[in-house]
Amino acid sequence: MQAGGQLDGRGSLPAGQAVIARVAALAASRAAALVLALALIGVVGLAFAVSRPSPAQAEQQFGVWRSSQFGMSLAHPTTWNVVEDRSDPDRGDVVILGNETSALLVGLLHDGRTPHEMAEDLIQSQKAQTPDLAVVQSTETSAGSVLMFLQYTINSGTDTAMLIDEKTLVGSLQAGTSTITLRAMVPDRANVESELEQVESIIGTLSPDR
């Protein structure tokens, strides 16, 4: 995806800066009173009140994103909004979800790269935006996906500088044909552990659409 949110010819995903800018704009419009210099880029368990909410009330608390090209769906609480939703028949589907603090990017793409190639490309692309990028941890899952924990600084050297914790998983939906990228971005000013738990709950709902 090129700057401005357009998917590029390779079907690659954007460097973090483009995603972060969009989610930052969302946070500014929804929570101007919050001291939030920058907002980044299943089902989360909800606390029940004294009486269980009606089905109609429960339904209003969640949204569902669907990828028609890949026959997949993703559920998210309404505290997370769809910041951007793009679909291209030749390249794939991308959705960016954001709350007032963090961002989650999900990309289902027609892309023949291996997970390791995708991971290397993502790191190089992100380094161009944030030169201090550090790969804190990188592991390969039993399914052959690459799971990484990244840290980098946005607006380095300014009063708005912020350390970003990013958890990324890149893998294949179908080897040699389609790929998946999940990027969860959380600023250091947030409760990183809590935010990542929310993200993992959302990702856990990604499943074939029925």
C-alpha positions as a printed NumPy array, in Angstrom:
array([[  0.   ,   0.   ,   0.   ],
       [  1.452,   3.304,  -0.997],
       [  1.295,   6.545,   0.964],
       [ -2.298,   7.697,   0.963],
       [ -3.541,   4.196,   1.58 ],
       [ -3.398,   2.847,  -1.987],
       [ -2.344,  -0.753,  -2.442],
       [  0.771,  -0.831,  -4.56 ],
       [  1.527,  -3.18 ,  -7.4  ],
       [  3.123,  -5.807,  -5.157],
       [  0.193,  -5.862,  -2.797],
       [  2.419,  -4.869,   0.107],
       [  1.099,  -3.208,   3.249],
       [  1.917,   0.369,   4.274],
       [  4.8  ,   1.408,   6.449],
       [  3.589,   2.204,   9.937],
       [  3.626,   5.957,   9.437],
       [  0.743,   6.039,   6.957],
       [ -1.394,   3.834,   9.183],
       [ -0.571,   5.801,  12.308],
       [ -1.466,   9.106,  10.66 ],
       [ -4.94 ,   7.865,   9.802],
       [ -5.653,   6.476,  13.249],
       [ -4.243,   9.619,  14.836],
       [ -6.776,  11.656,  12.876],
       [ -9.556,   9.423,  14.139],
       [ -8.462,   9.793,  17.752],
       [ -8.223,  13.555,  17.42 ],
       [-11.779,  13.787,  16.111],
       [-13.256,  11.431,  18.695],
       [-11.285,  12.399,  21.794],
       [ -9.928,  15.912,  21.412],
       [ -9.915,  16.4  ,  25.172],
       [ -7.513,  13.533,  25.724],
       [ -3.795,  14.215,  25.984],
       [ -3.004,  12.083,  22.982],
       [ -0.078,  13.301,  20.897],
       [ -0.465,  10.346,  18.571],
       [ -2.999,   7.554,  18.163],
       [ -1.86 ,   4.415,  16.399],
       [ -2.467,   1.909,  14.418],
       [-13.556, -13.144,  18.706],
       [-14.777, -11.09 ,  20.803],
       [-13.457,  -9.181,  23.782],
       [-15.065, -10.271,  27.062],
       [-17.538,  -7.668,  28.275],
       [-18.535,  -7.122,  31.89 ],
       [-22.161,  -8.019,  32.517],
       [-24.357,  -5.637,  34.479],
       [-26.818,  -6.792,  37.108],
       [-29.075,  -8.165,  34.394],
       [-27.882,  -9.76 ,  31.176],
       [-28.355,  -7.41 ,  28.189],
       [-30.93 ,  -8.308,  25.605],
       [-29.744,  -9.857,  22.3  ],
       [-30.484,  -6.568,  20.548],
       [-28.322,  -4.642,  23.021],
       [-25.495,  -7.188,  22.765],
       [-25.559,  -7.008,  18.977],
       [-25.016,  -3.252,  19.098],
       [-21.808,  -3.689,  21.077],
       [-19.916,  -5.438,  18.277],
       [-19.11 ,  -4.916,  14.646],
       [-18.083,  -7.424,  12.005],
       [-15.682,  -6.876,   9.125],
       [-15.907,  -9.275,   6.208],
       [-13.431, -10.103,   3.48 ],
       [-15.577, -11.215,   0.576],
       [-12.566, -12.214,  -1.522],
       [-11.246, -14.644,   1.071],
       [-14.504, -15.628,   2.766],
       [-13.261, -14.489,   6.178],
       [-14.805, -12.361,   8.922],
       [-13.477, -10.526,  11.973],
       [-15.509,  -9.401,  14.999],
       [-14.563,  -6.346,  17.042],
       [-16.105,  -4.405,  19.937],
       [-17.567,  -1.036,  18.967],
       [-14.851,   0.665,  21.019],
       [-12.73 ,  -0.195,  17.971],
       [-13.743,   1.564,  14.766],
       [-13.024,   0.756,  11.144],
       [-10.62 ,   3.54 ,  10.185],
       [-10.053,   2.285,   6.668],
       [-11.456,  -0.578,   4.624],
       [-10.047,  -1.248,   1.161],
       [-10.661,  -4.034,  -1.303],
       [ -9.045,  -4.583,  -4.674],
       [ -9.921,  -7.684,  -6.697],
       [ -6.361,  -8.005,  -7.973],
       [ -4.565,  -7.298,  -4.704],
       [ -6.705,  -8.179,  -1.713],
       [ -8.518,  -6.794,   1.327],
       [ -7.125,  -4.506,   4.031],
       [ -8.87 ,  -3.177,   7.135],
       [ -7.475,  -0.85 ,   9.797],
       [ -9.192,  -0.828,  13.19 ],
       [ -8.461,   1.796,  15.827],
       [ -9.542,   2.748,  19.307],
       [ -8.511,   5.938,  21.107],
       [ -5.023,   4.566,  21.689],
       [ -3.951,   1.768,  19.389],
       [ -4.347,   0.355,  15.893],
       [ -4.723,  -3.035,  14.283],
       [ -4.081,  -3.621,  10.606],
       [ -5.314,  -6.832,   8.959],
       [ -4.248,  -7.543,   5.384],
       [ -5.466, -10.494,   3.343],
       [ -3.628, -10.225,   0.049],
       [ -3.127, -11.974,  -3.274],
       [  0.623, -12.194,  -2.813],
       [  3.066, -14.997,  -3.528],
       [  5.8  , -13.994,  -1.069],
       [  6.839, -16.366,   1.687],
       [  6.353, -15.24 ,   5.309],
       [ 10.111, -14.668,   5.66 ],
       [ 10.164, -12.518,   2.514],
       [  7.191, -10.557,   3.801],
       [  8.859, -10.032,   7.174],
       [ 12.076,  -8.801,   5.58 ],
       [ 10.194,  -6.437,   3.267],
       [  8.126,  -5.067,   6.155],
       [ 11.22 ,  -4.4  ,   8.271],
       [ 12.998,  -2.574,   5.442],
       [  9.9  ,  -0.547,   4.639],
       [  9.406,   0.431,   8.283],
       [ 13.081,   1.315,   8.71 ],
       [ 12.696,   3.878,   5.942],
       [ 10.082,   5.62 ,   8.105],
       [ 11.616,   4.961,  11.537],
       [ 15.404,   4.38 ,  11.32 ],
       [ 15.689,   3.356,  14.979],
       [ 13.549,   0.267,  14.385],
       [ 14.611,  -2.649,  16.588],
       [ 13.468,  -6.223,  16.106],
       [ 13.196,  -7.23 ,  19.754],
       [ 12.059, -10.763,  18.99 ],
       [ 11.34 , -12.863,  15.915],
       [ 10.074, -16.427,  15.957],
       [  8.544, -18.868,  13.512],
       [  5.246, -20.491,  14.401],
       [  4.399, -24.142,  13.823],
       [  2.345, -23.029,  10.816],
       [  5.374, -21.348,   9.239],
       [  4.3  , -17.775,  10.003],
       [  6.75 , -15.203,  11.32 ],
       [  5.833, -13.514,  14.613],
       [  7.793, -10.363,  15.48 ],
       [  7.925,  -7.826,  18.271],
       [  9.16 ,  -4.444,  17.025],
       [  9.953,  -1.141,  18.695],
       [ 10.556,   2.212,  17.025],
       [ 10.139,   5.925,  17.664],
       [  7.666,   8.164,  15.876],
       [  8.657,  11.836,  15.509],
       [ 12.082,  11.12 ,  16.958],
       [ 13.857,  14.175,  18.357],
       [ 10.692,  16.24 ,  18.825],
       [  8.432,  17.042,  21.772],
       [  5.885,  14.563,  20.419],
       [  8.341,  11.665,  20.139],
       [  6.739,   8.395,  21.117],
       [  8.012,   4.849,  21.403],
       [  5.803,   2.357,  19.589],
       [  5.471,  -1.3  ,  20.525],
       [  4.334,  -3.374,  17.57 ],
       [  3.387,  -7.015,  17.439],
       [  3.317,  -8.364,  13.894],
       [  2.455, -11.71 ,  12.383],
       [  3.003, -12.452,   8.697],
       [  2.078, -15.725,   7.084],
       [  0.466, -17.543,   4.194],
       [ -3.224, -18.131,   3.678],
       [ -2.31 , -20.362,   0.752],
       [  1.366, -20.862,  -0.015],
       [  2.46 , -19.098,  -3.188],
       [ -0.953, -17.527,  -3.694],
       [ -2.12 , -15.419,  -0.773],
       [ -0.723, -13.939,   2.423],
       [ -1.878, -12.487,   5.712],
       [ -0.387,  -9.651,   7.73 ],
       [ -1.501,  -8.625,  11.225],
       [  0.063,  -5.499,  12.754],
       [ -0.871,  -4.247,  16.222],
       [  0.624,  -0.865,  17.14 ],
       [  0.523,   0.496,  20.699],
       [  2.191,   3.69 ,  22.014],
       [  4.329,   3.493,  25.132],
       [  1.977,   5.922,  26.891],
       [ -0.731,   3.283,  26.874],
       [ -1.111,   0.109,  28.889],
       [  0.667,  -1.994,  26.287],
       [ -0.192,  -5.359,  27.819],
       [ -3.9  ,  -4.538,  28.094],
       [ -4.063,  -3.137,  24.562],
       [ -2.348,  -6.192,  23.089],
       [ -4.758,  -8.466,  24.965],
       [ -7.647,  -6.647,  23.294],
       [ -5.977,  -6.993,  19.91 ],
       [ -5.349, -10.704,  20.401],
       [ -9.004, -11.191,  21.335],
       [-10.056,  -9.489,  18.104],
       [ -7.585, -11.456,  15.986],
       [ -8.87 , -14.624,  17.594],
       [-12.227, -14.092,  15.916],
       [-10.774, -14.151,  12.38 ],
       [-12.401, -17.202,  10.836],
       [-14.229, -18.448,   7.73 ],
       [-17.384, -16.406,   7.204],
       [-20.535, -18.454,   7.627]])
